[in-house]
Amino acid sequence: MAIATGKPEKDALTVARDIAAVAAIYLLFAGYVYNFYFSERLGIPKAADAPIYAVVASAWTVVAWNHWWFIVAAVLVAAGATVSTRLPAASAAKPWVAPAAAVLFATLALAAFPLIFIAAHATGNAVATETLQGRWLKPAHFRFKPGIAAVYSGIERADSRNALRLIATTPQAVYVLQVSNDTLNPSIVAAIKWDLINSYYSVGD
């Protein structure tokens, strides 16, 4: 009876661990790049302090828009991880094989970063552009504090006409898009400071 050494299982676990670690790095990288360019396009200073769950959600947006890019990246990493794990064991007599396999894995893993950057950059800009066209935005209604008119002329009238669309919130302000006669004007993006808002709600929340 052959005695199982456990080596194949260890190799498989090592490959899975390496792929999972690199995939997590890819997702975080994609999420941060997406957030940066999405926020920059809208003029929202929120990329640097985005919580981790928002970064992960942004990463999945990039994946959904560019799934073929990520399939290519996954194949590169899987191939590199498999080779770097199995090849040294198969060629133990050749000391140069192990570092060569590690270099191959690192090269394949790094090769995916430019692809992910291009995909996340393009997706951030595209989603921001569609946001400025009113897609996916929910109507928002506010109860403003006295003095709002002196800071944001016409904002109360826009609110009464159901003409404000919620873009995002930050610790400093609520970002809204103002619409006119159901036609969005991309130039009208307002950052309403919290100290001028009593409360607000977004339709559909």
Sine and cosine of phi, psi and omega as CSV:
sin_phi,cos_phi,sin_psi,cos_psi,sin_omega,cos_omega
0.00,0.00,0.74,-0.67,0.01,-1.00
-0.97,0.23,0.63,-0.77,0.00,-1.00
-0.99,-0.12,0.82,-0.57,-0.01,-1.00
-0.96,0.29,0.78,-0.63,-0.02,-1.00
-1.00,-0.01,-0.33,0.95,-0.03,-1.00
1.00,0.09,-0.03,1.00,-0.05,-1.00
-0.89,0.45,-0.71,0.70,0.01,-1.00
-0.86,0.51,-0.64,0.77,0.00,-1.00
-0.91,0.41,-0.62,0.78,0.02,-1.00
-0.90,0.43,-0.65,0.76,0.04,-1.00
-0.89,0.46,-0.70,0.72,-0.02,-1.00
-0.89,0.45,-0.66,0.75,0.01,-1.00
-0.92,0.39,-0.61,0.79,0.03,-1.00
-0.90,0.43,-0.69,0.72,0.04,-1.00
-0.88,0.48,-0.72,0.69,-0.01,-1.00
-0.89,0.46,-0.65,0.76,0.01,-1.00
-0.90,0.44,-0.71,0.71,-0.01,-1.00
-0.90,0.44,-0.69,0.73,-0.01,-1.00
-0.91,0.42,-0.69,0.73,-0.01,-1.00
-0.90,0.44,-0.65,0.76,-0.01,-1.00
-0.91,0.42,-0.71,0.70,-0.02,-1.00
-0.93,0.36,-0.61,0.79,0.03,-1.00
-0.88,0.48,-0.65,0.76,0.03,-1.00
-0.89,0.45,-0.65,0.76,0.04,-1.00
-0.90,0.44,-0.68,0.74,0.02,-1.00
-0.86,0.51,-0.71,0.70,-0.05,-1.00
-0.90,0.43,-0.69,0.73,0.02,-1.00
-0.90,0.43,-0.66,0.75,0.03,-1.00
-0.88,0.47,-0.73,0.68,0.01,-1.00
-0.88,0.47,-0.67,0.75,-0.01,-1.00
-0.91,0.42,-0.67,0.74,0.00,-1.00
-0.93,0.36,-0.65,0.76,0.03,-1.00
-0.90,0.45,-0.70,0.71,0.03,-1.00
-0.86,0.51,-0.76,0.65,-0.02,-1.00
-0.86,0.50,-0.65,0.76,-0.04,-1.00
-0.89,0.46,-0.76,0.64,-0.08,-1.00
-0.98,0.22,-0.52,0.86,0.11,-0.99
-0.89,0.45,-0.75,0.67,-0.02,-1.00
-0.92,0.39,-0.66,0.75,0.01,-1.00
-0.88,0.47,-0.66,0.75,-0.01,-1.00
-0.89,0.45,-0.57,0.82,-0.02,-1.00
-1.00,-0.05,-0.12,0.99,-0.04,-1.00
0.97,0.26,0.51,0.86,-0.02,-1.00
-0.96,-0.28,0.89,-0.45,-0.02,-1.00
-0.99,0.12,0.94,0.34,-0.09,-1.00
-0.79,-0.62,-0.04,1.00,-0.11,-0.99
-0.90,0.44,-0.67,0.74,-0.13,-0.99
-0.94,0.34,-0.56,0.83,-0.08,-1.00
-0.96,-0.27,0.36,0.93,0.01,-1.00
-0.91,0.40,0.73,-0.68,0.04,-1.00
-0.92,0.40,0.34,-0.94,-0.12,-0.99
-0.89,0.46,-0.58,0.82,-0.01,-1.00
-0.92,0.40,-0.54,0.84,0.05,-1.00
-0.94,0.33,-0.59,0.81,0.04,-1.00
-0.91,0.42,-0.69,0.73,0.01,-1.00
-0.91,0.43,-0.68,0.74,0.04,-1.00
-0.88,0.48,-0.64,0.76,0.04,-1.00
-0.90,0.43,-0.62,0.79,0.02,-1.00
-0.88,0.48,-0.65,0.76,0.00,-1.00
-0.93,0.36,-0.48,0.88,0.12,-0.99
-0.89,0.46,-0.68,0.73,0.03,-1.00
-0.89,0.45,-0.68,0.73,0.01,-1.00
-0.88,0.47,-0.69,0.72,-0.03,-1.00
-0.89,0.45,-0.57,0.82,-0.01,-1.00
-0.99,0.13,-0.38,0.92,-0.13,-0.99
-0.67,-0.74,0.74,0.67,-0.14,-0.99
-0.89,0.46,-0.51,0.86,0.00,-1.00
-0.92,0.39,-0.58,0.82,0.04,-1.00
-0.88,0.47,-0.64,0.76,-0.05,-1.00
-0.97,0.23,-0.47,0.88,0.11,-0.99
-0.90,0.44,-0.69,0.73,0.06,-1.00
-0.87,0.49,-0.71,0.70,0.01,-1.00
-0.88,0.48,-0.67,0.74,0.00,-1.00
-0.90,0.44,-0.64,0.77,0.03,-1.00
-0.90,0.44,-0.67,0.74,0.02,-1.00
-0.87,0.50,-0.73,0.68,-0.04,-1.00
-0.93,0.37,-0.67,0.74,0.02,-1.00
-0.88,0.48,-0.68,0.73,0.01,-1.00
-0.90,0.44,-0.72,0.70,-0.01,-1.00
-0.90,0.44,-0.67,0.74,-0.01,-1.00
-0.92,0.40,-0.65,0.76,0.00,-1.00
-0.90,0.45,-0.73,0.68,-0.02,-1.00
-0.91,0.42,-0.71,0.70,-0.05,-1.00
-0.91,0.41,-0.42,0.91,-0.02,-1.00
-1.00,0.04,-0.66,0.75,-0.15,-0.99
-1.00,-0.03,-0.56,0.83,-0.10,-1.00
-0.90,0.44,-0.69,0.72,0.03,-1.00
-0.87,0.49,-0.61,0.80,0.01,-1.00
-0.92,0.39,-0.56,0.83,-0.01,-1.00
-0.98,0.20,-0.31,0.95,-0.05,-1.00
-0.75,-0.66,0.79,0.61,-0.08,-1.00
-0.90,0.44,-0.40,0.92,-0.04,-1.00
-0.96,0.26,-0.23,0.97,-0.05,-1.00
-0.94,-0.35,0.97,-0.24,-0.11,-0.99
-0.91,0.42,-0.36,0.93,-0.04,-1.00
-0.98,0.21,-0.25,0.97,-0.11,-0.99
-0.93,0.37,-0.67,0.74,-0.06,-1.00
-0.88,0.48,-0.78,0.62,0.04,-1.00
-0.91,0.42,-0.54,0.84,0.04,-1.00
-0.90,0.43,-0.64,0.76,0.03,-1.00
-0.91,0.41,-0.63,0.78,0.03,-1.00
-0.90,0.43,-0.65,0.76,0.04,-1.00
-0.90,0.43,-0.64,0.77,0.03,-1.00
-0.88,0.48,-0.71,0.70,0.00,-1.00
-0.88,0.47,-0.72,0.70,-0.01,-1.00
-0.89,0.45,-0.64,0.77,0.00,-1.00
-0.90,0.43,-0.71,0.70,0.00,-1.00
-0.92,0.40,-0.62,0.78,0.00,-1.00
-0.92,0.40,-0.69,0.73,0.00,-1.00
-0.94,0.35,-0.47,0.88,-0.03,-1.00
-0.90,0.44,-0.38,0.93,-0.02,-1.00
-0.98,0.19,-0.37,0.93,-0.08,-1.00
-0.88,0.47,-0.71,0.70,0.05,-1.00
-0.87,0.50,-0.60,0.80,0.03,-1.00
-0.90,0.44,-0.69,0.72,-0.01,-1.00
-0.92,0.40,-0.64,0.77,0.03,-1.00
-0.87,0.49,-0.73,0.68,0.00,-1.00
-0.87,0.49,-0.70,0.72,-0.02,-1.00
-0.91,0.41,-0.71,0.71,-0.03,-1.00
-0.93,0.37,-0.64,0.77,0.03,-1.00
-0.87,0.49,-0.78,0.63,-0.02,-1.00
-0.90,0.45,-0.64,0.77,-0.02,-1.00
-0.92,0.38,-0.68,0.74,0.03,-1.00
-0.86,0.52,-0.71,0.71,0.02,-1.00
-0.92,0.39,-0.65,0.76,-0.03,-1.00
-0.92,0.40,-0.70,0.71,0.00,-1.00
-0.92,0.39,-0.61,0.79,0.04,-1.00
-0.90,0.44,-0.65,0.76,0.03,-1.00
-0.89,0.45,-0.68,0.73,0.03,-1.00
-0.93,0.36,-0.54,0.84,0.08,-1.00
-0.88,0.47,-0.68,0.73,0.02,-1.00
-0.93,0.38,-0.30,0.95,0.08,-1.00
-1.00,-0.02,0.04,1.00,0.10,-1.00
1.00,-0.07,0.06,1.00,-0.02,-1.00
-0.97,0.24,0.69,-0.72,0.08,-1.00
0.95,0.31,0.00,1.00,-0.03,-1.00
-1.00,0.08,0.67,-0.74,0.01,-1.00
-0.99,-0.13,0.63,-0.78,0.12,-0.99
-0.88,0.48,0.60,-0.80,0.01,-1.00
-0.78,-0.63,0.59,-0.81,0.03,-1.00
-0.81,-0.58,0.62,-0.78,-0.13,-0.99
-0.82,-0.57,0.46,-0.89,0.28,-0.96
-0.92,-0.39,0.96,-0.27,-0.10,-1.00
-1.00,0.02,0.40,-0.92,0.10,-0.99
-1.00,0.10,0.36,-0.93,0.05,-1.00
-0.84,0.55,0.63,-0.78,0.02,-1.00
0.99,-0.17,-0.05,1.00,-0.02,-1.00
-0.89,0.45,-0.60,0.80,-0.07,-1.00
-0.90,0.44,-0.51,0.86,-0.01,-1.00
-0.95,0.32,-0.40,0.92,-0.03,-1.00
-0.99,-0.13,-0.69,0.73,-0.03,-1.00
-0.83,-0.56,1.00,-0.03,-0.05,-1.00
-0.90,0.44,0.79,-0.61,0.07,-1.00
0.99,0.11,-0.02,1.00,-0.08,-1.00
-0.94,0.34,-0.58,0.81,0.02,-1.00
-0.93,0.38,-0.63,0.77,0.04,-1.00
-0.90,0.43,-0.64,0.77,0.04,-1.00
-0.90,0.44,-0.62,0.79,0.02,-1.00
-0.91,0.42,-0.67,0.74,-0.01,-1.00
-0.92,0.39,-0.43,0.90,0.02,-1.00
-1.00,0.00,0.16,0.99,-0.04,-1.00
0.85,0.53,0.66,0.75,-0.12,-0.99
-0.94,-0.33,0.20,0.98,0.02,-1.00
-0.95,-0.31,0.69,-0.72,0.02,-1.00
-0.85,-0.53,0.76,-0.65,-0.04,-1.00
-0.97,0.25,0.82,-0.58,0.07,-1.00
-0.99,-0.13,-0.83,0.56,-0.05,-1.00
-0.23,-0.97,0.25,-0.97,0.11,-0.99
-0.83,-0.56,0.54,-0.84,0.12,-0.99
-0.76,-0.65,0.15,-0.99,0.05,-1.00
-0.88,0.48,-0.32,0.95,-0.05,-1.00
-0.99,-0.13,-0.54,0.84,-0.17,-0.99
-0.37,-0.93,0.24,-0.97,0.15,-0.99
-0.95,-0.30,0.80,-0.60,-0.03,-1.00
-0.99,-0.16,0.81,-0.59,-0.02,-1.00
-0.77,-0.63,0.41,-0.91,0.12,-0.99
-0.95,-0.32,0.75,-0.66,0.00,-1.00
-0.99,-0.13,0.77,-0.64,0.00,-1.00
-0.94,-0.33,0.36,-0.93,-0.01,-1.00
-0.67,-0.74,0.88,-0.48,-0.01,-1.00
0.81,0.59,0.65,0.76,0.02,-1.00
0.89,0.45,0.21,0.98,0.08,-1.00
-0.92,-0.40,0.86,-0.51,-0.10,-0.99
-0.98,0.20,0.68,-0.73,0.08,-1.00
-0.95,-0.31,0.96,-0.29,-0.10,-0.99
-0.87,0.49,-0.27,0.96,-0.06,-1.00
-0.99,0.14,-0.24,0.97,-0.08,-1.00
-0.99,-0.16,1.00,0.06,0.11,-0.99
-0.87,-0.49,0.86,-0.52,-0.06,-1.00
-0.93,-0.36,0.66,-0.75,0.12,-0.99
-0.95,-0.30,0.98,-0.21,-0.07,-1.00
-1.00,-0.03,0.88,-0.48,-0.04,-1.00
-0.93,0.36,0.56,-0.83,-0.06,-1.00
-0.87,0.49,-0.53,0.85,-0.06,-1.00
-0.95,0.31,-0.03,1.00,0.09,-1.00
-0.95,-0.31,0.11,0.99,-0.04,-1.00
-0.87,-0.48,0.79,-0.62,0.15,-0.99
-0.98,0.18,-0.75,0.67,0.01,-1.00
-0.26,-0.97,0.23,-0.97,0.09,-1.00
-0.41,-0.91,0.34,-0.94,0.13,-0.99
-0.59,-0.81,0.49,-0.87,0.00,-1.00
-0.95,-0.31,0.78,-0.63,-0.01,-1.00
-0.88,0.47,0.80,-0.60,-0.01,-1.00
0.97,-0.25,-0.21,0.98,0.04,-1.00
-0.96,0.28,0.00,0.00,0.00,0.00
